[in-house]
């Protein structure tokens, strides 16, 4: 038996509102839930993670743009 974890993947081109969407979701996060946000950061300076830090979720930035290649994050379930 496996534990299923509800997961949302928010993706899109630069400027479409991904960070704004996540910030709005974090505003409505129930206090009894534990959330994590994984930011696939392309820039040299991680701006999105800093903006989300006060939202009540654990924030992890993966620099370099590719979670698999850069961080060695296994993406299979």
PyMOL Python script that loads the backbone (N, CA, C, O; Angstrom):
from pymol import cmd

cmd.read_pdbstr("""\
ATOM      1  N   UNK A   1       0.842  -1.173   0.000  1.00  0.00           N
ATOM      2  CA  UNK A   1       0.000   0.000   0.000  1.00  0.00           C
ATOM      3  C   UNK A   1       0.895   1.246   0.000  1.00  0.00           C
ATOM      4  O   UNK A   1       1.825   1.345   0.800  1.00  0.00           O
ATOM      5  N   UNK A   2       0.612   2.182  -0.887  1.00  0.00           N
ATOM      6  CA  UNK A   2       1.390   3.414  -0.964  1.00  0.00           C
ATOM      7  C   UNK A   2       0.552   4.593  -0.495  1.00  0.00           C
ATOM      8  O   UNK A   2      -0.668   4.613  -0.653  1.00  0.00           O
ATOM      9  N   UNK A   3       1.231   5.570   0.081  1.00  0.00           N
ATOM     10  CA  UNK A   3       0.555   6.805   0.464  1.00  0.00           C
ATOM     11  C   UNK A   3       0.557   7.751  -0.726  1.00  0.00           C
ATOM     12  O   UNK A   3       1.613   8.069  -1.273  1.00  0.00           O
ATOM     13  N   UNK A   4      -0.616   8.195  -1.120  1.00  0.00           N
ATOM     14  CA  UNK A   4      -0.705   9.135  -2.221  1.00  0.00           C
ATOM     15  C   UNK A   4      -0.620  10.551  -1.674  1.00  0.00           C
ATOM     16  O   UNK A   4      -1.268  10.884  -0.682  1.00  0.00           O
ATOM     17  N   UNK A   5       0.171  11.367  -2.318  1.00  0.00           N
ATOM     18  CA  UNK A   5       0.348  12.759  -1.918  1.00  0.00           C
ATOM     19  C   UNK A   5      -0.260  13.635  -3.007  1.00  0.00           C
ATOM     20  O   UNK A   5       0.189  13.597  -4.153  1.00  0.00           O
ATOM     21  N   UNK A   6      -1.279  14.428  -2.662  1.00  0.00           N
ATOM     22  CA  UNK A   6      -1.836  15.338  -3.672  1.00  0.00           C
ATOM     23  C   UNK A   6      -0.742  16.284  -4.162  1.00  0.00           C
ATOM     24  O   UNK A   6      -0.017  16.871  -3.358  1.00  0.00           O
ATOM     25  N   UNK A   7      -0.627  16.428  -5.469  1.00  0.00           N
ATOM     26  CA  UNK A   7       0.447  17.216  -6.066  1.00  0.00           C
ATOM     27  C   UNK A   7      -0.111  18.098  -7.169  1.00  0.00           C
ATOM     28  O   UNK A   7      -0.941  17.664  -7.968  1.00  0.00           O
ATOM     29  N   UNK A   8       0.351  19.334  -7.205  1.00  0.00           N
ATOM     30  CA  UNK A   8       0.012  20.255  -8.292  1.00  0.00           C
ATOM     31  C   UNK A   8       1.295  20.644  -8.992  1.00  0.00           C
ATOM     32  O   UNK A   8       2.293  20.953  -8.340  1.00  0.00           O
ATOM     33  N   UNK A   9       1.277  20.631 -10.304  1.00  0.00           N
ATOM     34  CA  UNK A   9       2.408  21.089 -11.094  1.00  0.00           C
ATOM     35  C   UNK A   9       1.960  22.353 -11.805  1.00  0.00           C
ATOM     36  O   UNK A   9       1.001  22.342 -12.577  1.00  0.00           O
ATOM     37  N   UNK A  10       2.663  23.439 -11.534  1.00  0.00           N
ATOM     38  CA  UNK A  10       2.324  24.724 -12.140  1.00  0.00           C
ATOM     39  C   UNK A  10       3.460  25.083 -13.080  1.00  0.00           C
ATOM     40  O   UNK A  10       4.607  25.237 -12.662  1.00  0.00           O
ATOM     41  N   UNK A  11       3.128  25.214 -14.344  1.00  0.00           N
ATOM     42  CA  UNK A  11       4.146  25.437 -15.359  1.00  0.00           C
ATOM     43  C   UNK A  11       3.660  26.482 -16.358  1.00  0.00           C
ATOM     44  O   UNK A  11       2.462  26.745 -16.461  1.00  0.00           O
ATOM     45  N   UNK A  12       4.578  27.061 -17.074  1.00  0.00           N
ATOM     46  CA  UNK A  12       4.215  28.040 -18.092  1.00  0.00           C
ATOM     47  C   UNK A  12       5.395  28.913 -18.445  1.00  0.00           C
ATOM     48  O   UNK A  12       6.456  28.844 -17.825  1.00  0.00           O
ATOM     49  N   UNK A  13       5.187  29.731 -19.448  1.00  0.00           N
ATOM     50  CA  UNK A  13       6.244  30.614 -19.925  1.00  0.00           C
ATOM     51  C   UNK A  13       6.484  31.756 -18.946  1.00  0.00           C
ATOM     52  O   UNK A  13       5.668  32.004 -18.059  1.00  0.00           O
ATOM     53  N   UNK A  14       7.585  32.435 -19.107  1.00  0.00           N
ATOM     54  CA  UNK A  14       7.966  33.574 -18.301  1.00  0.00           C
ATOM     55  C   UNK A  14       6.870  34.645 -18.360  1.00  0.00           C
ATOM     56  O   UNK A  14       6.452  35.068 -19.438  1.00  0.00           O
ATOM     57  N   UNK A  15       6.419  35.067 -17.186  1.00  0.00           N
ATOM     58  CA  UNK A  15       5.461  36.163 -17.113  1.00  0.00           C
ATOM     59  C   UNK A  15       3.995  35.787 -17.174  1.00  0.00           C
ATOM     60  O   UNK A  15       3.144  36.675 -17.237  1.00  0.00           O
ATOM     61  N   UNK A  16       3.663  34.493 -17.158  1.00  0.00           N
ATOM     62  CA  UNK A  16       2.257  34.105 -17.271  1.00  0.00           C
ATOM     63  C   UNK A  16       1.523  34.079 -15.931  1.00  0.00           C
ATOM     64  O   UNK A  16       0.301  33.932 -15.907  1.00  0.00           O
ATOM     65  N   UNK A  17       2.249  34.219 -14.812  1.00  0.00           N
ATOM     66  CA  UNK A  17       1.596  34.286 -13.508  1.00  0.00           C
ATOM     67  C   UNK A  17       1.778  33.082 -12.611  1.00  0.00           C
ATOM     68  O   UNK A  17       0.975  32.860 -11.705  1.00  0.00           O
ATOM     69  N   UNK A  18       2.823  32.299 -12.847  1.00  0.00           N
ATOM     70  CA  UNK A  18       3.052  31.107 -12.017  1.00  0.00           C
ATOM     71  C   UNK A  18       3.292  31.483 -10.557  1.00  0.00           C
ATOM     72  O   UNK A  18       2.674  30.913  -9.657  1.00  0.00           O
ATOM     73  N   UNK A  19       4.188  32.441 -10.321  1.00  0.00           N
ATOM     74  CA  UNK A  19       4.498  32.844  -8.946  1.00  0.00           C
ATOM     75  C   UNK A  19       3.285  33.464  -8.281  1.00  0.00           C
ATOM     76  O   UNK A  19       3.013  33.183  -7.114  1.00  0.00           O
ATOM     77  N   UNK A  20       2.552  34.302  -8.996  1.00  0.00           N
ATOM     78  CA  UNK A  20       1.341  34.914  -8.447  1.00  0.00           C
ATOM     79  C   UNK A  20       0.320  33.850  -8.069  1.00  0.00           C
ATOM     80  O   UNK A  20      -0.323  33.953  -7.024  1.00  0.00           O
ATOM     81  N   UNK A  21       0.167  32.840  -8.898  1.00  0.00           N
ATOM     82  CA  UNK A  21      -0.763  31.745  -8.603  1.00  0.00           C
ATOM     83  C   UNK A  21      -0.352  31.005  -7.339  1.00  0.00           C
ATOM     84  O   UNK A  21      -1.190  30.723  -6.481  1.00  0.00           O
ATOM     85  N   UNK A  22       0.923  30.692  -7.221  1.00  0.00           N
ATOM     86  CA  UNK A  22       1.414  29.978  -6.040  1.00  0.00           C
ATOM     87  C   UNK A  22       1.240  30.833  -4.787  1.00  0.00           C
ATOM     88  O   UNK A  22       0.826  30.324  -3.745  1.00  0.00           O
ATOM     89  N   UNK A  23       1.550  32.121  -4.879  1.00  0.00           N
ATOM     90  CA  UNK A  23       1.374  33.010  -3.726  1.00  0.00           C
ATOM     91  C   UNK A  23      -0.082  33.064  -3.289  1.00  0.00           C
ATOM     92  O   UNK A  23      -0.368  33.084  -2.092  1.00  0.00           O
ATOM     93  N   UNK A  24      -1.006  33.088  -4.247  1.00  0.00           N
ATOM     94  CA  UNK A  24      -2.431  33.087  -3.903  1.00  0.00           C
ATOM     95  C   UNK A  24      -2.864  31.769  -3.272  1.00  0.00           C
ATOM     96  O   UNK A  24      -3.674  31.764  -2.346  1.00  0.00           O
ATOM     97  N   UNK A  25      -2.338  30.667  -3.759  1.00  0.00           N
ATOM     98  CA  UNK A  25      -2.641  29.367  -3.151  1.00  0.00           C
ATOM     99  C   UNK A  25      -2.110  29.308  -1.716  1.00  0.00           C
ATOM    100  O   UNK A  25      -2.783  28.793  -0.824  1.00  0.00           O
ATOM    101  N   UNK A  26      -0.907  29.835  -1.497  1.00  0.00           N
ATOM    102  CA  UNK A  26      -0.319  29.817  -0.158  1.00  0.00           C
ATOM    103  C   UNK A  26      -1.107  30.667   0.829  1.00  0.00           C
ATOM    104  O   UNK A  26      -1.145  30.353   2.018  1.00  0.00           O
ATOM    105  N   UNK A  27      -1.737  31.738   0.353  1.00  0.00           N
ATOM    106  CA  UNK A  27      -2.566  32.580   1.228  1.00  0.00           C
ATOM    107  C   UNK A  27      -3.742  31.796   1.799  1.00  0.00           C
ATOM    108  O   UNK A  27      -4.174  32.048   2.924  1.00  0.00           O
ATOM    109  N   UNK A  28      -4.259  30.842   1.020  1.00  0.00           N
ATOM    110  CA  UNK A  28      -5.437  30.070   1.422  1.00  0.00           C
ATOM    111  C   UNK A  28      -5.097  28.695   1.981  1.00  0.00           C
ATOM    112  O   UNK A  28      -5.993  27.874   2.179  1.00  0.00           O
ATOM    113  N   UNK A  29      -3.815  28.428   2.239  1.00  0.00           N
ATOM    114  CA  UNK A  29      -3.390  27.117   2.736  1.00  0.00           C
ATOM    115  C   UNK A  29      -3.964  26.877   4.128  1.00  0.00           C
ATOM    116  O   UNK A  29      -3.760  27.694   5.027  1.00  0.00           O
ATOM    117  N   UNK A  30      -4.674  25.773   4.320  1.00  0.00           N
ATOM    118  CA  UNK A  30      -5.165  25.441   5.665  1.00  0.00           C
ATOM    119  C   UNK A  30      -3.996  25.247   6.635  1.00  0.00           C
ATOM    120  O   UNK A  30      -2.990  24.630   6.286  1.00  0.00           O
ATOM    121  N   UNK A  31      -4.132  25.768   7.835  1.00  0.00           N
ATOM    122  CA  UNK A  31      -3.034  25.702   8.807  1.00  0.00           C
ATOM    123  C   UNK A  31      -2.669  24.282   9.201  1.00  0.00           C
ATOM    124  O   UNK A  31      -1.532  24.027   9.599  1.00  0.00           O
ATOM    125  N   UNK A  32      -3.614  23.350   9.097  1.00  0.00           N
ATOM    126  CA  UNK A  32      -3.340  21.974   9.513  1.00  0.00           C
ATOM    127  C   UNK A  32      -2.665  21.141   8.415  1.00  0.00           C
ATOM    128  O   UNK A  32      -2.386  19.961   8.625  1.00  0.00           O
ATOM    129  N   UNK A  33      -2.399  21.742   7.250  1.00  0.00           N
ATOM    130  CA  UNK A  33      -1.753  21.019   6.158  1.00  0.00           C
ATOM    131  C   UNK A  33      -0.288  21.413   6.039  1.00  0.00           C
ATOM    132  O   UNK A  33       0.080  22.557   6.305  1.00  0.00           O
ATOM    133  N   UNK A  34       0.539  20.462   5.640  1.00  0.00           N
ATOM    134  CA  UNK A  34       1.957  20.713   5.382  1.00  0.00           C
ATOM    135  C   UNK A  34       2.159  20.752   3.874  1.00  0.00           C
ATOM    136  O   UNK A  34       1.849  19.788   3.175  1.00  0.00           O
ATOM    137  N   UNK A  35       2.675  21.860   3.379  1.00  0.00           N
ATOM    138  CA  UNK A  35       2.911  22.028   1.955  1.00  0.00           C
ATOM    139  C   UNK A  35       4.402  22.199   1.694  1.00  0.00           C
ATOM    140  O   UNK A  35       5.144  22.680   2.550  1.00  0.00           O
ATOM    141  N   UNK A  36       4.823  21.805   0.518  1.00  0.00           N
ATOM    142  CA  UNK A  36       6.182  22.044   0.050  1.00  0.00           C
ATOM    143  C   UNK A  36       6.090  22.611  -1.361  1.00  0.00           C
ATOM    144  O   UNK A  36       5.217  22.226  -2.139  1.00  0.00           O
ATOM    145  N   UNK A  37       6.996  23.527  -1.684  1.00  0.00           N
ATOM    146  CA  UNK A  37       7.059  24.113  -3.019  1.00  0.00           C
ATOM    147  C   UNK A  37       8.461  23.876  -3.548  1.00  0.00           C
ATOM    148  O   UNK A  37       9.442  24.272  -2.920  1.00  0.00           O
ATOM    149  N   UNK A  38       8.554  23.238  -4.686  1.00  0.00           N
ATOM    150  CA  UNK A  38       9.836  22.997  -5.345  1.00  0.00           C
ATOM    151  C   UNK A  38       9.914  23.961  -6.522  1.00  0.00           C
ATOM    152  O   UNK A  38       9.109  23.884  -7.451  1.00  0.00           O
ATOM    153  N   UNK A  39      10.881  24.865  -6.480  1.00  0.00           N
ATOM    154  CA  UNK A  39      11.030  25.894  -7.512  1.00  0.00           C
ATOM    155  C   UNK A  39      12.175  25.489  -8.437  1.00  0.00           C
ATOM    156  O   UNK A  39      13.322  25.369  -8.009  1.00  0.00           O
ATOM    157  N   UNK A  40      11.851  25.284  -9.684  1.00  0.00           N
ATOM    158  CA  UNK A  40      12.853  24.959 -10.694  1.00  0.00           C
ATOM    159  C   UNK A  40      13.402  26.288 -11.207  1.00  0.00           C
ATOM    160  O   UNK A  40      12.862  26.864 -12.151  1.00  0.00           O
ATOM    161  N   UNK A  41      14.473  26.770 -10.585  1.00  0.00           N
ATOM    162  CA  UNK A  41      14.985  28.130 -10.789  1.00  0.00           C
ATOM    163  C   UNK A  41      15.965  28.193 -11.955  1.00  0.00           C
ATOM    164  O   UNK A  41      16.969  27.482 -11.971  1.00  0.00           O
ATOM    165  N   UNK A  42      15.668  29.048 -12.929  1.00  0.00           N
ATOM    166  CA  UNK A  42      16.543  29.226 -14.092  1.00  0.00           C
ATOM    167  C   UNK A  42      17.523  30.373 -13.904  1.00  0.00           C
ATOM    168  O   UNK A  42      18.618  30.335 -14.465  1.00  0.00           O
ATOM    169  N   UNK A  43      17.166  31.380 -13.140  1.00  0.00           N
ATOM    170  CA  UNK A  43      18.001  32.568 -13.000  1.00  0.00           C
ATOM    171  C   UNK A  43      19.192  32.341 -12.087  1.00  0.00           C
ATOM    172  O   UNK A  43      19.257  31.346 -11.365  1.00  0.00           O
ATOM    173  N   UNK A  44      20.130  33.272 -12.129  1.00  0.00           N
ATOM    174  CA  UNK A  44      21.301  33.178 -11.268  1.00  0.00           C
ATOM    175  C   UNK A  44      20.964  33.509  -9.824  1.00  0.00           C
ATOM    176  O   UNK A  44      21.628  33.037  -8.902  1.00  0.00           O
ATOM    177  N   UNK A  45      19.929  34.322  -9.626  1.00  0.00           N
ATOM    178  CA  UNK A  45      19.480  34.689  -8.283  1.00  0.00           C
ATOM    179  C   UNK A  45      18.063  34.162  -8.114  1.00  0.00           C
ATOM    180  O   UNK A  45      17.194  34.435  -8.942  1.00  0.00           O
ATOM    181  N   UNK A  46      17.825  33.405  -7.043  1.00  0.00           N
ATOM    182  CA  UNK A  46      16.508  32.828  -6.799  1.00  0.00           C
ATOM    183  C   UNK A  46      15.543  33.844  -6.216  1.00  0.00           C
ATOM    184  O   UNK A  46      15.551  34.086  -5.010  1.00  0.00           O
ATOM    185  N   UNK A  47      14.716  34.439  -7.056  1.00  0.00           N
ATOM    186  CA  UNK A  47      13.762  35.459  -6.612  1.00  0.00           C
ATOM    187  C   UNK A  47      12.459  34.820  -6.154  1.00  0.00           C
ATOM    188  O   UNK A  47      11.916  35.212  -5.121  1.00  0.00           O
ATOM    189  N   UNK A  48      11.950  33.856  -6.890  1.00  0.00           N
ATOM    190  CA  UNK A  48      10.644  33.268  -6.580  1.00  0.00           C
ATOM    191  C   UNK A  48      10.621  32.612  -5.207  1.00  0.00           C
ATOM    192  O   UNK A  48       9.663  32.791  -4.454  1.00  0.00           O
ATOM    193  N   UNK A  49      11.646  31.865  -4.875  1.00  0.00           N
ATOM    194  CA  UNK A  49      11.688  31.207  -3.570  1.00  0.00           C
ATOM    195  C   UNK A  49      11.646  32.194  -2.425  1.00  0.00           C
ATOM    196  O   UNK A  49      10.983  31.951  -1.417  1.00  0.00           O
ATOM    197  N   UNK A  50      12.350  33.310  -2.570  1.00  0.00           N
ATOM    198  CA  UNK A  50      12.345  34.343  -1.532  1.00  0.00           C
ATOM    199  C   UNK A  50      10.958  34.957  -1.388  1.00  0.00           C
ATOM    200  O   UNK A  50      10.531  35.273  -0.278  1.00  0.00           O
ATOM    201  N   UNK A  51      10.261  35.126  -2.492  1.00  0.00           N
ATOM    202  CA  UNK A  51       8.916  35.706  -2.445  1.00  0.00           C
ATOM    203  C   UNK A  51       7.935  34.762  -1.749  1.00  0.00           C
ATOM    204  O   UNK A  51       6.979  35.221  -1.124  1.00  0.00           O
ATOM    205  N   UNK A  52       8.159  33.459  -1.848  1.00  0.00           N
ATOM    206  CA  UNK A  52       7.241  32.471  -1.289  1.00  0.00           C
ATOM    207  C   UNK A  52       7.592  32.062   0.137  1.00  0.00           C
ATOM    208  O   UNK A  52       6.817  31.355   0.781  1.00  0.00           O
ATOM    209  N   UNK A  53       8.731  32.488   0.634  1.00  0.00           N
ATOM    210  CA  UNK A  53       9.247  32.011   1.918  1.00  0.00           C
ATOM    211  C   UNK A  53       8.302  32.260   3.093  1.00  0.00           C
ATOM    212  O   UNK A  53       8.296  31.474   4.040  1.00  0.00           O
ATOM    213  N   UNK A  54       7.521  33.308   3.061  1.00  0.00           N
ATOM    214  CA  UNK A  54       6.619  33.626   4.168  1.00  0.00           C
ATOM    215  C   UNK A  54       5.230  33.022   3.993  1.00  0.00           C
ATOM    216  O   UNK A  54       4.311  33.379   4.731  1.00  0.00           O
ATOM    217  N   UNK A  55       5.059  32.123   3.041  1.00  0.00           N
ATOM    218  CA  UNK A  55       3.738  31.581   2.738  1.00  0.00           C
ATOM    219  C   UNK A  55       3.326  30.377   3.552  1.00  0.00           C
ATOM    220  O   UNK A  55       2.223  29.865   3.357  1.00  0.00           O
ATOM    221  N   UNK A  56       4.164  29.902   4.457  1.00  0.00           N
ATOM    222  CA  UNK A  56       3.791  28.777   5.295  1.00  0.00           C
ATOM    223  C   UNK A  56       4.091  27.421   4.702  1.00  0.00           C
ATOM    224  O   UNK A  56       3.561  26.414   5.172  1.00  0.00           O
ATOM    225  N   UNK A  57       4.931  27.368   3.677  1.00  0.00           N
ATOM    226  CA  UNK A  57       5.313  26.095   3.072  1.00  0.00           C
ATOM    227  C   UNK A  57       6.825  25.974   3.089  1.00  0.00           C
ATOM    228  O   UNK A  57       7.536  26.976   3.166  1.00  0.00           O
ATOM    229  N   UNK A  58       7.314  24.745   3.018  1.00  0.00           N
ATOM    230  CA  UNK A  58       8.745  24.528   2.883  1.00  0.00           C
ATOM    231  C   UNK A  58       9.112  24.826   1.431  1.00  0.00           C
ATOM    232  O   UNK A  58       8.495  24.288   0.512  1.00  0.00           O
ATOM    233  N   UNK A  59      10.108  25.675   1.225  1.00  0.00           N
ATOM    234  CA  UNK A  59      10.518  26.083  -0.118  1.00  0.00           C
ATOM    235  C   UNK A  59      11.887  25.493  -0.412  1.00  0.00           C
ATOM    236  O   UNK A  59      12.802  25.593   0.405  1.00  0.00           O
ATOM    237  N   UNK A  60      12.026  24.877  -1.581  1.00  0.00           N
ATOM    238  CA  UNK A  60      13.306  24.337  -2.022  1.00  0.00           C
ATOM    239  C   UNK A  60      13.533  24.789  -3.455  1.00  0.00           C
ATOM    240  O   UNK A  60      12.712  24.526  -4.334  1.00  0.00           O
ATOM    241  N   UNK A  61      14.654  25.471  -3.687  1.00  0.00           N
ATOM    242  CA  UNK A  61      14.997  25.893  -5.037  1.00  0.00           C
ATOM    243  C   UNK A  61      15.979  24.911  -5.647  1.00  0.00           C
ATOM    244  O   UNK A  61      16.926  24.470  -4.996  1.00  0.00           O
ATOM    245  N   UNK A  62      15.741  24.575  -6.904  1.00  0.00           N
ATOM    246  CA  UNK A  62      16.646  23.720  -7.661  1.00  0.00           C
ATOM    247  C   UNK A  62      17.244  24.593  -8.752  1.00  0.00           C
ATOM    248  O   UNK A  62      16.594  24.840  -9.767  1.00  0.00           O
ATOM    249  N   UNK A  63      18.494  25.073  -8.557  1.00  0.00           N
ATOM    250  CA  UNK A  63      19.094  25.970  -9.546  1.00  0.00           C
ATOM    251  C   UNK A  63      19.524  25.232 -10.801  1.00  0.00           C
ATOM    252  O   UNK A  63      19.790  24.031 -10.762  1.00  0.00           O
ATOM    253  N   UNK A  64      19.591  25.940 -11.901  1.00  0.00           N
ATOM    254  CA  UNK A  64      20.130  25.374 -13.129  1.00  0.00           C
ATOM    255  C   UNK A  64      19.089  24.977 -14.141  1.00  0.00           C
ATOM    256  O   UNK A  64      19.439  24.678 -15.283  1.00  0.00           O
ATOM    257  N   UNK A  65      17.824  24.960 -13.775  1.00  0.00           N
ATOM    258  CA  UNK A  65      16.770  24.743 -14.744  1.00  0.00           C
ATOM    259  C   UNK A  65      16.343  23.315 -14.998  1.00  0.00           C
ATOM    260  O   UNK A  65      15.315  23.110 -15.644  1.00  0.00           O
ATOM    261  N   UNK A  66      17.063  22.324 -14.533  1.00  0.00           N
ATOM    262  CA  UNK A  66      16.663  20.945 -14.779  1.00  0.00           C
ATOM    263  C   UNK A  66      16.833  20.134 -13.505  1.00  0.00           C
ATOM    264  O   UNK A  66      17.956  19.884 -13.068  1.00  0.00           O
ATOM    265  N   UNK A  67      15.716  19.721 -12.906  1.00  0.00           N
ATOM    266  CA  UNK A  67      15.769  18.983 -11.652  1.00  0.00           C
ATOM    267  C   UNK A  67      16.496  17.656 -11.812  1.00  0.00           C
ATOM    268  O   UNK A  67      17.228  17.243 -10.913  1.00  0.00           O
ATOM    269  N   UNK A  68      16.308  16.992 -12.927  1.00  0.00           N
ATOM    270  CA  UNK A  68      16.923  15.681 -13.136  1.00  0.00           C
ATOM    271  C   UNK A  68      18.429  15.787 -13.330  1.00  0.00           C
ATOM    272  O   UNK A  68      19.196  15.065 -12.694  1.00  0.00           O
ATOM    273  N   UNK A  69      18.850  16.695 -14.215  1.00  0.00           N
ATOM    274  CA  UNK A  69      20.268  16.796 -14.567  1.00  0.00           C
ATOM    275  C   UNK A  69      21.089  17.519 -13.495  1.00  0.00           C
ATOM    276  O   UNK A  69      22.177  17.073 -13.130  1.00  0.00           O
ATOM    277  N   UNK A  70      20.562  18.631 -12.998  1.00  0.00           N
ATOM    278  CA  UNK A  70      21.320  19.469 -12.085  1.00  0.00           C
ATOM    279  C   UNK A  70      21.358  18.922 -10.673  1.00  0.00           C
ATOM    280  O   UNK A  70      22.422  18.881 -10.056  1.00  0.00           O
ATOM    281  N   UNK A  71      20.214  18.500 -10.149  1.00  0.00           N
ATOM    282  CA  UNK A  71      20.134  18.097  -8.751  1.00  0.00           C
ATOM    283  C   UNK A  71      20.091  16.585  -8.557  1.00  0.00           C
ATOM    284  O   UNK A  71      20.183  16.102  -7.429  1.00  0.00           O
ATOM    285  N   UNK A  72      19.951  15.842  -9.637  1.00  0.00           N
ATOM    286  CA  UNK A  72      19.860  14.399  -9.526  1.00  0.00           C
ATOM    287  C   UNK A  72      18.589  13.951  -8.836  1.00  0.00           C
ATOM    288  O   UNK A  72      18.569  12.912  -8.178  1.00  0.00           O
ATOM    289  N   UNK A  73      17.518  14.735  -8.984  1.00  0.00           N
ATOM    290  CA  UNK A  73      16.247  14.425  -8.333  1.00  0.00           C
ATOM    291  C   UNK A  73      15.558  13.318  -9.108  1.00  0.00           C
ATOM    292  O   UNK A  73      15.291  13.481 -10.298  1.00  0.00           O
ATOM    293  N   UNK A  74      15.262  12.187  -8.462  1.00  0.00           N
ATOM    294  CA  UNK A  74      14.536  11.127  -9.165  1.00  0.00           C
ATOM    295  C   UNK A  74      13.091  11.561  -9.412  1.00  0.00           C
ATOM    296  O   UNK A  74      12.417  12.004  -8.482  1.00  0.00           O
ATOM    297  N   UNK A  75      12.621  11.445 -10.611  1.00  0.00           N
ATOM    298  CA  UNK A  75      11.286  11.912 -10.971  1.00  0.00           C
ATOM    299  C   UNK A  75      10.330  10.766 -11.298  1.00  0.00           C
ATOM    300  O   UNK A  75       9.332  10.977 -11.988  1.00  0.00           O
ATOM    301  N   UNK A  76      10.615   9.573 -10.820  1.00  0.00           N
ATOM    302  CA  UNK A  76       9.713   8.456 -11.077  1.00  0.00           C
ATOM    303  C   UNK A  76       8.904   8.166  -9.821  1.00  0.00           C
ATOM    304  O   UNK A  76       9.317   8.508  -8.713  1.00  0.00           O
ATOM    305  N   UNK A  77       7.756   7.536 -10.000  1.00  0.00           N
ATOM    306  CA  UNK A  77       6.863   7.315  -8.867  1.00  0.00           C
ATOM    307  C   UNK A  77       6.700   5.932  -8.469  1.00  0.00           C
ATOM    308  O   UNK A  77       5.967   5.644  -7.523  1.00  0.00           O
TER     309      UNK A  77
END
""", "prot")
cmd.dss("prot")
cmd.show_as("cartoon", "prot")
cmd.util.cbc("prot")
cmd.orient("prot")
